[in-house]
Each structure stands twice: as C-alpha cells, then as structure tokens.
Amino acid sequence: VSNLLAKKDNLDEFRLAIRAWLKDVLPPAEDLERQENMCGRDYAGFEKFQNWWMAELKKVGLWTPHWPVEAGGAGISLKQQIVIAEEMARAAAPRRNMFVITLNHVPATLIPFGTKYQIEKYVAGAANGEVWCQGFSEPGAGSDLAGLRCKAELVKDPAGDYYRINGQKIWSSMSKHARYCILLARTDFNVRKHAGISYFLMDMKAPGVEVRPIRQATDRAEFSELFLTDVKIPVQDLLGQENKGWTVAQATLASERGVIAFEDTERKRYEMEAVLKKAVEKDAAWLKDAQLRREFARHLATLQGLRRLIRELLEKNEIDHNAPTVLPSVIKVVQTQLYQDYADLLTRIGGVEGQYFEPEPWDANGIPGDAMHDFLRSFGNTIAGGTNEIQRNIISERGLGMPREK
Ligand SMILES: Cc1cc2nc3c(=O)[nH]c(=O)nc-3n(C[C@H](O)[C@H](O)[C@H](O)COP(=O)(O)OP(=O)(O)OC[C@H]3O[C@@H](n4cnc5c(N)ncnc54)[C@H](O)[C@@H]3O)c2cc1C
C-alpha cells in the first residue's frame, strides 16, 4: 500500500488514486451483508469498525493530512482537502464519527495554545487514534455556555499541584468511547462570567469521572452525561492560562467550520441522486405525484445552493480564516433544516412502511439510510453546535445589523 499523498501535487492524479484505493478497500455497495458484518449494530462493533477505518486511512496517509506538518500532518492545501472530501462522498466512505473531536478540535486548539508537553503528549496521541470528547455544555449552560458552573479549584500538593473538579456536563458526544476530554470549568465565580472560565485536558479514566449514556429517540446513545466528583487534573493539563479559557474555547468552536460541512453536503447530493435513480428505475408511485415531485425538486435546488455557499465559505476561509462572516450560521440553518425536511419527505414517500423504524447499522458505506432514523436524528443537528435560533440571532445582529437582543 502506498502513501496516496505522494500524488497530491497533481490534483487529477490524486483524485484518481484516492478513487481507486476506495474501490479496493471498501466492500462493494451491493454487498450489504459484508458491510453490516463490518460495522455491526452495537457499540463494540462501532468502535471496532471506526478503528479499522482509521487504520486503513493511516496506511495511505489520509488520516491526518490536513494537520500542520509540525503536528505530524501533511499540511495539505484546501484544494487537496476538497478532493479527498469529494471522493469520500462519492464512494459513500464511512464517516469518522468517533473521531470528530480528535481530528478537528484537538489540533485546532492544542497547536496554538498547548505547551510543548501538551502537544507532544496529546496531539501525538490523537494522531494515533485516541478518542477525545468535548465537555462544554451543562444542564444550565448550553446556548449560554459562559454561564457554566462546573467548578475547578487549585489545590497545592507536595506531590504536584492539581485542580479539583466538581460538576456535571451533558450531551458529550462519543464520551463513552473517549480517552480524553476537552473540558471547560469555572475557576473564578466572582468575575464577569466569561472571565472566570478555564480550559482543561481531562483524563476520562481519572477517578471521579462517571459517564452515563443518554438514550436518544433513535434508540442510540451517541452522547452521555458526565458526572465529575473530586476529579484531579494536574496543573500541567490546564490549556492556556487560568481564567482565559473562553478565548481558547473560541479556537475549538471555530474549527467546526468548513470542510466537514462540505463533505456532508456532497454526500447528500449522491444520496439524493441515488434515491431519484432508484425511483425512476422502479417507476415509483411518488414520481407521478406532482406535489411530491415538486418537494423533491425544491430540496435538490436548496442543496445545490447550499453546496455553492459552502464553497464560498471555504474560499473566504482560505483568504482569511478569521474574516468576520455570518456564512457559517447561514449554512448551519439551511443545511439542518433541509436535511430535516428531506427526511420528512422520504418518510411520507415511504408510506406506512416508511414510518417503520429500524436502527441503522453504524454508517458503513452504501447502506441505504433509514428515512425514519434520519428524520428523528435530524432534530439533534438543528441543536448541536449552536441551535438554529441562536444562529438566526447571529445572522440578524451581525449580518443584518438588527438591534442586539437585551
Ligand atoms: C447531537 C448533539 C451533540 C452534541 N454534542 C455535544 C458535545 O459533544 N459536547 C458538548 O459540550 N455539547 C454538545 N451538545 C450540546 C449542544 O451544544 C447544546 O445542546 C446547544 O448548545 C443548546 O444548548 P441547550 O441544549 O442547553 O439548550 P438551551 O440553550 O437551553 O436552549 C433551549 C431552547 O431555547 C432557545 N434559545 C436559547 N437561548 C436563546 C436566545 N438567546 N434566543 C432565541 N432562542 C434561544 C434554543 O434555541 C432552544 O430552542 C450536543 C447537542 C446535540 C443535540
């Protein structure tokens, strides 16, 4: 197996090499049984499958190609990242669900803010596939994240100073698979709320960390509550300065922009095309219903517009990553609403059968999406990463210059 990045300087060759490799490494789309056997329907199967996919990506240099060279990546350009994303979408390659924080948020935060020790230990570990989760939200602090109350107290100890953590986190995705957690906690309760927050790197195996999975409407438990009781975090695992965690958190949150959304809409494009192709082949009844046809066409048109918007965002980011823009908020609202409306359409097209719900196996390639699953799951996407109402506030205040909410 050769490193595909050797071909990265010629985009056409790079694309064809990735395409050929994907064809080779993934089970064919029609072999549903093999795909299901690979990814399973339980959490152990999911973990095994995700680790298998990571190992395959590593072999050909596609695990962390977007990371900077000094962090062990290949520092590839945005155009090269786009080629990879397009080919992953085209092949309906497995997503890297378990590693979203590991691959994106950890390097984006630790490289600018980490000490030499933190970068050597944690970024290298992330490159080896250690799973990270994000412990930001609390039962009383989601949209108003700066209102968080999980407490961190500095304890002087001859054996090594540490912070003692007490509090509760919630909605922490993939935390039951995680080895480490990026954690926000309050180190000062007596200052303006943004000013008293610190950012920690927490060992999920430390005594006092309890993970309680939350079962979702889809019957899965992708996220969990974290109960933290007298958890010790050594002082060397404070990221950035004490009480300056809010600034660090902005780097984490900004890393959610761009290429992930791009790959996702490319996937949706192939998914919609496949649904249409199948309907035409089978002369499906819904194609004769003008209303349903119109709805499908409207969603397809929205998707095309969205794909354009995302390309625009990527181009803007390439010029200046910090340029003020409300485009990410526009994209988030349009994308999550589109997916929800589209899943709603598919459940109606499916008739009574379309409402039957069977939990999907974990995202192997090519397995046709279960419409009801996608519909139920789509609500989470309108909430995660800042709710659509909050995004609308951002668009109206920062984009349209409307009066700020009091
Ligand atoms: C699938 C999923 C995965 C997630 N993963 C993680 C994770 O890994 N780590 C993590 O820390 N968190 C995670 N979250 C949590 C997520 O960040 C929060 O759910 C989100 O920020 C909203 O906060 P909340 O749930 O407390 O809702 P609230 O903030 O309590 O909001 C409740 C309702 O009020 C509305 N609202 C609130 N404030 C305003 C306002 N000013 N103007 C108008 N409307 C308003 C909201 O839009 C919402 O409809 C995840 C959530 C989901 C759904």
Ligand as a Chemical Component Dictionary entry (heavy atoms), coordinates in Angstrom:
data_LIG
# 
_chem_comp.id                   LIG 
_chem_comp.type                 NON-POLYMER 
_chem_comp.pdbx_formal_charge   0 
_chem_comp.three_letter_code    LIG 
# 
loop_
_chem_comp_atom.comp_id 
_chem_comp_atom.atom_id 
_chem_comp_atom.alt_atom_id 
_chem_comp_atom.type_symbol 
_chem_comp_atom.charge 
_chem_comp_atom.model_Cartn_x 
_chem_comp_atom.model_Cartn_y 
_chem_comp_atom.model_Cartn_z 
_chem_comp_atom.pdbx_ordinal 
LIG C1  C1  C 0 -26.459 15.731 18.727 1  
LIG C2  C2  C 0 -25.846 16.663 19.732 2  
LIG C3  C3  C 0 -24.491 16.536 20.057 3  
LIG C4  C4  C 0 -23.918 17.389 20.999 4  
LIG N1  N1  N 0 -22.601 17.208 21.333 5  
LIG C5  C5  C 0 -22.046 17.966 22.304 6  
LIG C6  C6  C 0 -20.712 17.721 22.756 7  
LIG O1  O1  O 0 -20.028 16.811 22.273 8  
LIG N2  N2  N 0 -20.220 18.475 23.751 9  
LIG C7  C7  C 0 -20.944 19.481 24.335 10 
LIG O2  O2  O 0 -20.412 20.156 25.210 11 
LIG N3  N3  N 0 -22.220 19.747 23.940 12 
LIG C8  C8  C 0 -22.787 19.004 22.943 13 
LIG N4  N4  N 0 -24.093 19.233 22.548 14 
LIG C9  C9  C 0 -24.862 20.250 23.257 15 
LIG C10 C10 C 0 -25.206 21.475 22.433 16 
LIG O3  O3  O 0 -24.078 22.296 22.263 17 
LIG C11 C11 C 0 -26.342 22.198 23.155 18 
LIG O4  O4  O 0 -27.463 21.340 23.161 19 
LIG C12 C12 C 0 -26.729 23.504 22.491 20 
LIG O5  O5  O 0 -25.702 24.434 22.637 21 
LIG C13 C13 C 0 -28.038 24.087 23.072 22 
LIG O6  O6  O 0 -27.979 24.199 24.438 23 
LIG P1  P1  P 0 -29.139 23.580 25.372 24 
LIG O7  O7  O 0 -29.380 22.173 24.937 25 
LIG O8  O8  O 0 -28.739 23.821 26.772 26 
LIG O9  O9  O 0 -30.444 24.399 25.023 27 
LIG P2  P2  P 0 -30.868 25.874 25.625 28 
LIG O10 O10 O 0 -29.708 26.795 25.473 29 
LIG O11 O11 O 0 -31.419 25.676 26.997 30 
LIG O12 O12 O 0 -31.987 26.250 24.612 31 
LIG C14 C14 C 0 -33.347 25.789 24.706 32 
LIG C15 C15 C 0 -34.144 26.441 23.599 33 
LIG O13 O13 O 0 -34.146 27.869 23.768 34 
LIG C16 C16 C 0 -33.654 28.525 22.612 35 
LIG N5  N5  N 0 -32.851 29.698 22.991 36 
LIG C17 C17 C 0 -31.904 29.759 23.971 37 
LIG N6  N6  N 0 -31.353 30.988 24.020 38 
LIG C18 C18 C 0 -31.962 31.722 23.056 39 
LIG C19 C19 C 0 -31.824 33.065 22.598 40 
LIG N7  N7  N 0 -30.942 33.899 23.156 41 
LIG N8  N8  N 0 -32.614 33.481 21.570 42 
LIG C20 C20 C 0 -33.521 32.633 20.990 43 
LIG N9  N9  N 0 -33.684 31.347 21.378 44 
LIG C21 C21 C 0 -32.927 30.901 22.397 45 
LIG C22 C22 C 0 -32.789 27.478 21.928 46 
LIG O14 O14 O 0 -32.645 27.736 20.551 47 
LIG C23 C23 C 0 -33.552 26.199 22.202 48 
LIG O15 O15 O 0 -34.591 26.034 21.287 49 
LIG C24 C24 C 0 -24.691 18.392 21.611 50 
LIG C25 C25 C 0 -26.046 18.521 21.287 51 
LIG C26 C26 C 0 -26.621 17.669 20.361 52 
LIG C27 C27 C 0 -28.090 17.813 20.045 53 
# 
loop_
_chem_comp_bond.comp_id 
_chem_comp_bond.atom_id_1 
_chem_comp_bond.atom_id_2 
_chem_comp_bond.value_order 
_chem_comp_bond.pdbx_ordinal 
LIG C1  C2  SING 1  
LIG C2  C3  SING 2  
LIG C2  C26 DOUB 3  
LIG C3  C4  DOUB 4  
LIG C4  N1  SING 5  
LIG C4  C24 SING 6  
LIG N1  C5  DOUB 7  
LIG C5  C6  SING 8  
LIG C5  C8  SING 9  
LIG C6  O1  DOUB 10 
LIG C6  N2  SING 11 
LIG N2  C7  SING 12 
LIG C7  O2  DOUB 13 
LIG C7  N3  SING 14 
LIG N3  C8  DOUB 15 
LIG C8  N4  SING 16 
LIG N4  C9  SING 17 
LIG N4  C24 SING 18 
LIG C9  C10 SING 19 
LIG C10 O3  SING 20 
LIG C10 C11 SING 21 
LIG C11 O4  SING 22 
LIG C11 C12 SING 23 
LIG C12 O5  SING 24 
LIG C12 C13 SING 25 
LIG C13 O6  SING 26 
LIG O6  P1  SING 27 
LIG P1  O7  DOUB 28 
LIG P1  O8  SING 29 
LIG P1  O9  SING 30 
LIG O9  P2  SING 31 
LIG P2  O10 DOUB 32 
LIG P2  O11 SING 33 
LIG P2  O12 SING 34 
LIG O12 C14 SING 35 
LIG C14 C15 SING 36 
LIG C15 O13 SING 37 
LIG C15 C23 SING 38 
LIG O13 C16 SING 39 
LIG C16 N5  SING 40 
LIG C16 C22 SING 41 
LIG N5  C17 SING 42 
LIG N5  C21 SING 43 
LIG C17 N6  DOUB 44 
LIG N6  C18 SING 45 
LIG C18 C19 SING 46 
LIG C18 C21 DOUB 47 
LIG C19 N7  SING 48 
LIG C19 N8  DOUB 49 
LIG N8  C20 SING 50 
LIG C20 N9  DOUB 51 
LIG N9  C21 SING 52 
LIG C22 O14 SING 53 
LIG C22 C23 SING 54 
LIG C23 O15 SING 55 
LIG C24 C25 DOUB 56 
LIG C25 C26 SING 57 
LIG C26 C27 SING 58 
# 
